[in-house]
Amino acid sequence: MQLVAGADGLALRDAADARAAPTRVDFLEPSLQYRLRTSGKRQGIAKAAGLDKLAAGQQLFVVDATAGLGRDALVLAYLGCRVLMLERSPLLHALLADGFARAQTGADAGFAAVMQRMMLWHGEAREWLASAARGEVERPDVVCLDPMFPPRGKSAKVKKDMALLHRLLGSEDDLESLLAVALQAAKYRVVLKRPDGKVPEALPQPTLWVGERPAAFAVYVNSSFSRMR
């Protein structure tokens, strides 16, 4: 894998397949913008995070501990959350930072406000979450986990992007420890994306499920939002 610079910003190219289109982070992509405008809180990630449970004026601080290409983080920020994206891969972090900068300069005033609710941190999620659990940084209300899994989906774009990320990152080899530290850090919920609608036997069973394959979310509830100040 290699990063290449072009007129549209940084892109990740698969050196083994010169014919494949490069993958980039573009928060202003028309199809993504359409999704933001039309889907709203009906989206699975929004329901799983508990946005439909909040009282008027309440705002969630969400940590997306496996940021990937930042699409779920963008959805949550668009719906009013403060979102911190954690990404350990230097290549993916560079893509996110590039997409972040281009969106901030190219967006209209309304979307610029969305981008201001997003933050990016480069490093190991377990370390950041452990520091949050110890009270060294602000504890998130919700932690979202979308660990890498073998690519699924029907659209060519999803297959290309997910296949590329899978080759870059590999599969999550210790999901149990990642979930454990996320549960310690989160005040209210941990959301675990599981496209197959199942959790491995080594993991605790979730409190509830939101959505169905291929967009199923296991939700672990630590506390009710009714206790939120």
ZIMO-V301170 format. One line per field, one symbol per residue. psi: psi as a letter, one per 20 degrees, with the letter a starting at -180 (. if undefined). burial: # if it has 16 or more other ideal C-beta (glycine too) atoms within 10 Angstrom, else .. A space follows every 50 residues. Layout:
psi=???
burial=???
This chain:
psi=qqpqpahjaqqpqohinhipqqpronijpghghggghhhbjiqghgghik hiiqrpiqpqoponimhcjjghggghhhjiqpppppphphghgggghghg ghhhhiqrhghhhghijqqppoaphhgghhhghijhrppqgppppmqprp prrhqhggggghgghghghaqoimhghggghghhhpggqppopnhikqqq hiqqqrhrqprrpkmqpppoohqqiiip.
burial=.........#####.......######....##.##......######## #..#.....#.##################.#########.######.### .##...#...#..##.##.###..##.###.##...#.##########.. #........######...#..#..#..##################...#. ..#..#..###...######.#..#..#.
